[in-house]
Amino acid sequence: MPEVHVFCAAGRTRDQKVRLMKKITDAVVEEFGASSGSVTVQIIEAPLADKMKGGIPFDER
């Protein structure tokens, strides 16, 4: 039962997230030979104020 976690800054639409999760599911099915019903994909979003890159919070970029 493969499980994939995607960490990202918040801000994508529901449709974008659903499309991404579907593509990830399809890739796992193709490459691992798993059934789509056994693949779990989870998106973990961080508020922009709680994520930083290069010393600059995402909400200040």
C-alpha positions in Angstrom: 0.0 0.0 0.0 2.1 2.9 -1.2 1.7 6.3 0.5 3.0 9.6 -0.9 3.2 12.9 1.1 3.6 16.2 -0.6 4.7 19.2 1.5 4.0 22.7 0.1 3.1 26.2 0.9 -0.7 26.9 1.1 -2.4 28.6 -1.8 -3.3 26.1 -4.5 -6.9 25.6 -5.5 -8.7 22.4 -4.7 -8.8 21.5 -8.4 -5.0 21.9 -8.7 -4.5 19.6 -5.7 -6.9 17.0 -7.0 -5.2 17.0 -10.4 -1.8 16.6 -8.7 -2.9 13.8 -6.5 -4.5 12.0 -9.5 -1.2 12.3 -11.5 0.8 11.0 -8.6 -1.6 8.1 -8.1 -1.3 7.2 -11.8 2.5 7.4 -11.7 2.6 5.0 -8.6 0.2 2.6 -10.4 2.4 2.7 -13.5 5.8 2.4 -11.9 5.0 0.2 -8.9 2.3 -1.9 -10.4 0.0 -1.1 -7.5 -3.8 -0.8 -7.8 -5.1 2.7 -7.7 -7.3 1.8 -4.7 -4.2 1.0 -2.7 -2.4 4.3 -3.3 -2.7 7.1 -0.7 -1.6 10.6 -1.5 -1.7 13.4 1.1 -0.9 17.1 0.7 0.4 18.8 3.8 0.1 22.5 3.5 1.9 25.1 5.6 0.5 28.6 5.9 2.7 31.1 4.1 3.8 32.8 7.3 5.0 29.4 8.6 7.3 28.6 5.7 10.6 30.3 4.9 13.2 30.1 2.1 16.5 31.9 2.0 15.6 33.6 5.3 12.5 35.2 3.9 9.0 34.0 5.0 6.8 33.1 2.0 4.2 35.7 3.0 6.9 38.4 2.5 8.1 37.2 -0.9 
